[in-house]
């Protein structure tokens, strides 16, 4: 069984030789530059040609030799968007750049990430301003230059291959372009304007999917789409607002993906926070995989029991907020073992951390996580 077979079997809730493992394949399963450098030093490995997977979050590409050493089953294809390799301006002890959507980002000296500082359509606008806005050409084949060959190589080598999206989700991207406060107000008092912007973003995303499916669709099993519509404790908007304004547009995205990409293909959807009240909605409109699995006040076993026959979970293997950065090695191992016990029965689980591995995570804890995963795999499969 190769890596792709292993991942697909897990997603289909079929028997596989072991639980699949992911590290570094996307903007939501990655590792921060500082944590990665510390890990490589700890392992006595050279750090050569360090490249950003995502400059905004300071995520870096993981060395292929390390991916093989860790038996990582997934490889990612990251489009040539600005956040992958921006033109950085350095001024006044800070770094800054403007992305292709006109959004301005800055990272002060000593900061760990870039912060949004300017939204191009903030303030009072009309639908004409949206119509006349210089949106990027998301159907440009250059977005995949040099990546078709890479996708084919990953596919031929037997890996599961996931394609990153061309931008953030339609809710998140609208918040970036309009400004979060303005867009939330739009949803409440000017929903026609909000929907016009979201519809434009859906069109642009589908344009990217169409171009990507024609160039490398035969090598792709997943697209990493997502939208953070919830916070740590609750939804950011009402359930009714989600169902009325955003859900139909998510449904159009999911439907387009499944129509454009050849089988086997699955909708991988990232949505942070307490989204469990709308998981039935996600399932209804065609989501196959949920990432991450963030739990506050709802036990993993309960989530697995309620939804595990309908979707698969990609992530949730180790808590990245408290245990991985601040726990002991034993704490990490215990957390991993308990989470695997709850999420892995009857398949439907790809192991990776709840979210990206952040800068303050020690290499010892990263290795403890991996060793606990390997140990639990042997116990579960007998290999």
C-alpha positions in Angstrom: 0.0 0.0 0.0 1.6 3.3 -1.0 0.9 6.7 0.6 -1.9 7.7 -1.7 -3.7 4.4 -1.2 -3.3 4.8 2.5 -4.8 8.3 2.6 -7.6 7.4 0.2 -8.5 4.3 2.2 -8.6 6.3 5.4 -10.8 9.0 3.8 -13.1 6.3 2.5 -13.3 4.7 6.0 -11.7 1.5 4.6 -8.9 -0.6 6.2 -5.4 0.6 5.7 -2.0 -0.6 6.9 -1.6 2.4 9.2 -2.9 5.9 10.0 -1.7 8.3 7.4 0.6 11.2 8.5 0.7 14.8 7.2 3.2 17.5 7.8 3.7 20.6 5.8 1.4 20.0 2.8 -0.7 23.1 3.2 -1.3 26.5 4.8 -3.0 24.7 7.7 -0.8 21.7 8.3 2.6 23.4 8.3 5.4 24.4 10.6 6.7 27.9 11.5 10.2 28.8 10.3 11.6 29.1 13.8 10.3 25.7 14.9 11.5 24.1 11.7 15.0 25.6 12.1 15.2 24.4 15.7 14.0 20.9 14.7 16.6 20.6 11.9 19.4 21.7 14.3 18.2 19.3 16.9 18.3 16.4 14.3 21.8 17.5 13.2 20.6 18.3 9.6 21.8 21.1 7.3 19.4 23.9 6.6 19.7 24.6 2.9 17.6 26.8 0.6 14.9 27.7 3.2 11.8 28.7 1.3 8.4 30.0 2.5 5.3 28.0 1.9 3.3 31.0 3.3 5.1 34.2 4.2 2.1 35.6 6.1 2.2 32.8 8.7 6.0 32.3 8.3 5.5 28.6 7.3 8.3 27.0 5.4 8.6 24.0 3.0 9.8 20.9 4.8 12.9 19.3 3.4 12.0 16.3 1.2 14.5 14.1 3.0 12.8 14.9 6.4 9.4 14.2 4.9 10.6 10.8 3.8 12.3 10.1 7.2 9.0 10.9 8.9 7.0 8.8 6.4 4.8 11.7 5.5 2.0 10.5 3.1 1.0 13.8 1.6 2.6 16.4 -0.6 1.3 19.8 -1.3 1.1 22.0 -4.5 1.2 25.7 -3.6 0.2 28.1 -6.4 2.5 30.9 -7.3 0.5 33.5 -5.3 2.1 36.6 -3.7 2.1 35.3 -0.2 4.3 32.4 -1.2 7.1 34.7 -2.4 6.3 38.4 -2.0 8.4 41.5 -2.8 9.3 42.5 0.7 9.8 46.2 1.6 11.9 46.9 4.6 11.4 50.2 6.4 11.3 51.6 10.0 12.2 48.2 11.6 9.4 46.4 9.9 8.8 44.3 6.8 5.8 44.9 4.5 4.2 43.9 1.2 1.0 44.4 -0.7 -0.6 41.3 -2.2 -2.3 40.8 -5.5 -5.7 41.6 -3.9 -4.5 45.1 -2.8 -4.3 44.0 0.9 -1.4 45.5 2.8 0.6 43.4 5.3 3.3 44.3 7.8 5.5 42.4 10.2 7.2 44.6 12.9 10.7 43.7 14.0 10.5 40.8 16.5 7.0 39.7 15.4 6.3 36.1 14.4 3.8 36.8 11.6 2.5 39.4 9.2 -0.5 41.5 10.2 -3.2 43.0 7.9 -2.9 46.8 8.1 -4.9 48.1 5.1 -7.9 46.8 3.3 -8.4 48.2 -0.2 -12.2 48.5 -0.2 -12.7 49.6 3.4 -15.1 52.4 4.1 -18.2 53.5 2.2 -18.5 51.7 -1.1 -21.1 50.6 -3.7 -21.5 47.6 -5.9 -19.9 49.6 -8.7 -16.7 49.8 -6.6 -16.7 46.0 -6.4 -17.3 45.7 -10.2 -14.5 48.1 -10.9 -12.0 46.7 -8.5 -8.8 45.3 -10.1 -9.1 41.7 -9.0 -6.2 39.4 -9.9 -6.5 37.0 -12.8 -6.9 33.7 -11.0 -7.2 31.8 -14.3 -3.6 32.7 -15.2 -1.7 29.5 -16.0 1.4 31.1 -14.5 0.0 30.4 -11.1 1.0 26.8 -11.7 4.2 27.3 -13.6 6.8 24.7 -12.5 4.1 22.9 -10.4 2.6 20.6 -13.0 5.8 18.6 -13.2 6.1 18.5 -9.4 2.5 17.3 -9.0 3.1 14.5 -11.6 6.3 13.5 -9.8 4.5 13.3 -6.4 1.7 11.3 -8.0 4.1 8.9 -9.7 6.0 8.5 -6.4 2.7 7.3 -4.8 1.9 10.3 -2.6 -1.5 11.8 -1.9 -1.4 15.2 -3.5 -3.3 18.3 -2.2 -3.6 21.6 -4.0 -3.7 24.8 -2.0 -6.4 27.3 -2.9 -5.7 30.6 -4.7 -6.7 32.7 -1.8 -8.4 32.6 1.6 -12.1 31.6 1.8 -14.9 33.8 0.6 -15.8 35.0 4.1 -12.2 35.5 5.2 -11.2 37.1 1.9 -14.1 39.5 2.0 -13.0 40.5 5.5 -9.5 41.2 4.1 -10.7 43.2 1.1 -13.4 45.2 3.0 -12.0 45.1 6.5 -13.5 42.8 9.0 -15.7 45.5 10.7 -17.0 46.8 7.4 -17.8 43.4 6.0 -19.6 42.2 9.1 -21.7 45.3 9.0 -22.3 44.6 5.3 -23.6 41.2 6.2 -26.0 42.7 8.8 -27.3 45.8 7.0 -26.3 45.6 3.3 -26.3 41.9 2.5 -26.7 42.6 -1.3 -23.3 44.3 -1.2 -21.7 41.5 0.8 -23.1 38.8 -1.5 -21.8 40.7 -4.6 -18.3 40.6 -3.2 -18.6 36.9 -2.2 -20.1 35.9 -5.5 -17.1 37.6 -7.3 -14.7 35.6 -5.1 -16.6 32.4 -5.8 -16.3 33.1 -9.6 -12.5 33.8 -9.2 -12.0 30.6 -7.2 -13.9 28.5 -9.7 -11.8 30.1 -12.5 -8.7 28.9 -10.7 -10.1 25.4 -10.2 -11.0 25.1 -13.9 -7.5 26.2 -15.0 -5.9 23.9 -12.4 -8.1 20.9 -13.3 -7.0 21.2 -17.0 -3.3 21.5 -16.1 -2.8 19.0 -13.3 -6.3 17.6 -12.3 -5.3 14.0 -12.9 -2.7 14.2 -10.1 -4.8 15.9 -7.4 -7.0 14.2 -4.9 -7.8 17.2 -2.6 -8.0 20.9 -2.7 -7.4 22.8 0.5 -10.3 25.2 0.7 -11.5 26.9 3.9 -13.2 29.7 5.8 -12.9 30.6 9.4 -16.5 31.4 10.4 -16.1 30.6 14.1 -14.0 31.6 17.1 -12.6 29.7 20.0 -16.0 29.5 21.8 -18.7 30.2 19.2 -19.6 31.2 15.7 -18.5 34.7 14.5 -21.8 35.2 12.8 -25.3 33.7 13.5 -26.3 30.3 12.2 -29.1 31.9 10.3 -26.7 34.4 8.6 -24.3 31.6 7.7 -27.1 29.5 6.2 -28.7 32.3 4.3 -25.7 34.2 2.9 -22.6 32.0 3.0 -23.7 28.4 2.8 -25.1 28.6 -0.8 -21.8 30.0 -1.9 -19.8 27.3 -0.2 -22.1 24.8 -1.8 -21.3 26.3 -5.3 -17.5 26.0 -4.5 -17.8 22.4 -3.4 -19.9 21.4 -6.4 -17.5 23.0 -8.8 -14.5 21.2 -7.3 -16.2 17.8 -7.6 -17.4 18.5 -11.2 -14.0 19.7 -12.4 -11.6 17.2 -10.8 -11.6 13.5 -11.7 -12.3 10.9 -9.1 -11.1 10.0 -6.6 -11.5 13.5 -5.3 -12.6 14.9 -1.9 -13.4 18.3 -0.6 -11.0 19.2 2.2 -12.4 22.1 4.2 -10.6 24.1 6.9 -12.7 26.0 9.4 -11.2 27.0 12.8 -13.0 27.1 16.1 -16.4 25.9 17.2 -18.0 24.9 14.0 -19.8 21.8 15.2 -23.2 23.5 15.1 -22.8 23.9 11.4 -21.1 20.6 10.6 -24.4 19.1 9.4 -24.6 22.0 7.0 -21.0 21.4 5.8 -21.9 17.7 5.2 -25.1 18.6 3.5 -23.3 20.7 0.9 -20.6 18.2 0.1 -17.7 18.6 2.5 -15.8 15.3 2.8 -13.0 16.3 5.2 -12.9 18.6 8.2 -9.7 20.4 9.3 -8.8 21.1 12.0 -10.5 19.4 14.9 -10.6 22.1 17.6 -12.6 21.0 20.6 -13.8 23.3 23.4 -16.5 21.7 25.6 -17.2 18.9 23.1 -15.3 15.6 23.5 -13.5 14.1 20.5 -15.3 10.8 21.1 -18.7 12.6 20.8 -17.7 14.3 17.6 -16.4 11.1 16.1 -19.6 9.2 17.1 -21.9 11.9 15.8 -20.1 12.8 12.5 -17.5 10.1 11.9 -19.6 8.1 9.5 -20.3 11.1 7.3 -16.9 12.9 7.1 -13.2 12.3 7.8 -11.0 14.3 10.1 -7.6 15.6 8.9 -5.9 16.9 12.0 -6.6 16.9 15.7 -3.7 14.6 16.4 -2.1 16.9 19.0 -3.2 20.1 20.7 -1.2 23.1 19.3 -2.5 25.7 21.7 -1.4 24.3 25.0 0.1 20.8 25.0 2.5 20.9 22.1 4.1 24.3 23.0 3.9 24.2 26.8 3.5 20.6 27.8 6.2 18.1 28.8 7.3 15.3 26.5 5.1 13.0 28.5 2.2 15.4 28.2 2.6 15.4 24.4 2.8 11.6 24.1 -0.3 11.2 26.3 -2.3 13.7 24.3 -1.4 12.1 21.0 -2.3 8.6 22.3 -5.7 9.7 23.6 -6.5 11.6 20.4 -5.6 8.7 18.2 -7.7 6.3 20.3 -10.7 8.6 19.9 -10.4 9.7 16.2 -8.9 6.7 14.4 -11.5 3.8 14.9 -13.1 2.8 11.6 -10.8 5.0 9.6 -11.7 8.6 8.6 -8.6 10.1 10.2 -5.3 11.6 8.8 -2.9 12.4 11.6 -1.4 15.9 11.9 -1.5 18.5 14.5 -4.7 20.5 15.3 -3.2 23.5 13.5 0.3 24.7 12.3 3.3 24.0 14.5 4.1 27.4 15.9 7.4 29.1 16.7 7.5 28.2 20.4 7.3 24.5 20.0 10.4 22.7 21.0 12.0 20.0 18.8 11.8 17.6 21.7 8.0 17.9 21.7 7.8 17.6 17.9 9.7 14.4 18.1 7.7 13.2 21.1 4.5 13.7 19.0 5.9 11.8 16.1 7.2 8.9 18.3 3.8 8.7 20.0 2.1 8.5 16.6 4.5 5.8 15.4 4.1 3.8 18.7 0.3 4.1 18.6 0.2 3.0 14.9 2.1 -0.2 15.8 -0.3 -1.0 18.6 -3.3 -0.4 16.3 -2.0 -2.3 13.3 0.5 -4.7 14.7 3.3 -3.6 12.3 
